[in-house]
Amino acid sequence: MSGGKRRFAVLGLGEAGSEISADIAARGQRVLGYDIRPVEPPAGVEVVGSPEEAVGGAHVVLALVPASDSPAAARSALPALGEGMIYADCSSGSPQLKRELARMLEGTGAEFVDLTLMGTVPGRGLSTPAFVSGPGAERLAGILHPLGMPVERVSEEPGDAAGRKLLRSVFVKGMTGAIMEALEAARAAGCEEWLWENIVAELTRADEVLVRRLVNGTYKHARRRAEEMAAAEQLLEALGVAPEITRAAKTRLHSILRRG
């Protein structure tokens, strides 16, 4: 598998699978793809009629399916997996799921990789940054990096890469939820444009100093901030907006107070 043209199998030709498979093909690799639904073949990709047909003889298998479909995708590939192959689950599944998938592949001779995409794929395709962990992580990084994917190897343990992504998701998705809840409330209050501009300004000038101030200030002023979020909760309820993130923030602050 050193150098030259490799054969890739891509299971799942949705938005991410289509872009990534087309980019791999554009780098001169042979790519066979499979999807449970009829799909328009991505540029340069051979769409085949079964998972076994896609996987058989592949050097690398990339399962680009939702986490809920990952076990089924792995089971469908099992009959065609063999010695020296790499099977990478690219879902946003939990570390536990990734370890279960690795155990499922034991005995096939294939090396499992937990590959987590650390950003949105549309518009970036194969240039989307990724973390990898698991027995085949180092080999897969050595294959994908020259093709243009920024890959960082985390460890040899399946689930470690997924854990990194999900920890980041707590921040990114949590922040997104807070922004959306605040904007919904501001819309109800008639000042959405003002709050939008305020949020953009805060994020634009964000730096390490701001992050440290937010974290350290929260521990120092948890009581006052809990009271502030309780008042914000009452405001949102009066505006007819469910204060889900606001209430969670208040609960977190009370938890900090209890721990002293």
Secondary structure in CASP SS format (residue, H / E / C, confidence):
PFRMAT SS
TARGET T0000
AUTHOR 0000-0000-0000
METHOD secondary structure of the structure
MODEL  1
M C 1.00
S C 1.00
G C 1.00
G C 1.00
K C 1.00
R C 1.00
R E 1.00
F E 1.00
A E 1.00
V E 1.00
L E 1.00
G C 1.00
L C 1.00
G C 1.00
E H 1.00
A H 1.00
G H 1.00
S H 1.00
E H 1.00
I H 1.00
S H 1.00
A H 1.00
D H 1.00
I H 1.00
A H 1.00
A H 1.00
R C 1.00
G C 1.00
Q C 1.00
R E 1.00
V E 1.00
L E 1.00
G E 1.00
Y E 1.00
D C 1.00
I C 1.00
R C 1.00
P C 1.00
V C 1.00
E C 1.00
P C 1.00
P C 1.00
A C 1.00
G C 1.00
V E 1.00
E E 1.00
V E 1.00
V C 1.00
G C 1.00
S C 1.00
P H 1.00
E H 1.00
E H 1.00
A H 1.00
V H 1.00
G C 1.00
G C 1.00
A C 1.00
H C 1.00
V E 1.00
V E 1.00
L E 1.00
A E 1.00
L C 1.00
V C 1.00
P C 1.00
A H 1.00
S H 1.00
D H 1.00
S H 1.00
P H 1.00
A H 1.00
A H 1.00
A H 1.00
R H 1.00
S H 1.00
A H 1.00
L H 1.00
P H 1.00
A H 1.00
L C 1.00
G C 1.00
E C 1.00
G C 1.00
M C 1.00
I E 1.00
Y E 1.00
A E 1.00
D E 1.00
C C 1.00
S C 1.00
S C 1.00
G C 1.00
S C 1.00
P H 1.00
Q H 1.00
L H 1.00
K H 1.00
R H 1.00
E H 1.00
L H 1.00
A H 1.00
R H 1.00
M H 1.00
L H 1.00
E C 1.00
G C 1.00
T C 1.00
G C 1.00
A C 1.00
E E 1.00
F E 1.00
V E 1.00
D E 1.00
L E 1.00
T E 1.00
L E 1.00
M C 1.00
G C 1.00
T C 1.00
V C 1.00
P C 1.00
G C 1.00
R C 1.00
G H 1.00
L H 1.00
S H 1.00
T C 1.00
P C 1.00
A E 1.00
F E 1.00
V E 1.00
S E 1.00
G C 1.00
P C 1.00
G C 1.00
A H 1.00
E H 1.00
R H 1.00
L H 1.00
A H 1.00
G H 1.00
I H 1.00
L H 1.00
H H 1.00
P H 1.00
L H 1.00
G C 1.00
M C 1.00
P C 1.00
V E 1.00
E E 1.00
R E 1.00
V E 1.00
S E 1.00
E C 1.00
E C 1.00
P C 1.00
G C 1.00
D H 1.00
A H 1.00
A H 1.00
G H 1.00
R H 1.00
K H 1.00
L H 1.00
L H 1.00
R H 1.00
S H 1.00
V H 1.00
F H 1.00
V H 1.00
K H 1.00
G H 1.00
M H 1.00
T H 1.00
G H 1.00
A H 1.00
I H 1.00
M H 1.00
E H 1.00
A H 1.00
L H 1.00
E H 1.00
A H 1.00
A H 1.00
R H 1.00
A H 1.00
A H 1.00
G C 1.00
C C 1.00
E H 1.00
E H 1.00
W H 1.00
L H 1.00
W H 1.00
E H 1.00
N H 1.00
I H 1.00
V H 1.00
A H 1.00
E H 1.00
L H 1.00
T H 1.00
R C 1.00
A C 1.00
D C 1.00
E H 1.00
V H 1.00
L H 1.00
V H 1.00
R H 1.00
R H 1.00
L H 1.00
V H 1.00
N H 1.00
G H 1.00
T H 1.00
Y H 1.00
K H 1.00
H C 1.00
A H 1.00
R H 1.00
R H 1.00
R H 1.00
A H 1.00
E H 1.00
E H 1.00
M H 1.00
A H 1.00
A H 1.00
A H 1.00
E H 1.00
Q H 1.00
L H 1.00
L H 1.00
E H 1.00
A H 1.00
L H 1.00
G C 1.00
V C 1.00
A C 1.00
P C 1.00
E H 1.00
I H 1.00
T H 1.00
R H 1.00
A H 1.00
A H 1.00
K H 1.00
T H 1.00
R H 1.00
L H 1.00
H H 1.00
S H 1.00
I H 1.00
L H 1.00
R H 1.00
R H 1.00
G C 1.00
END
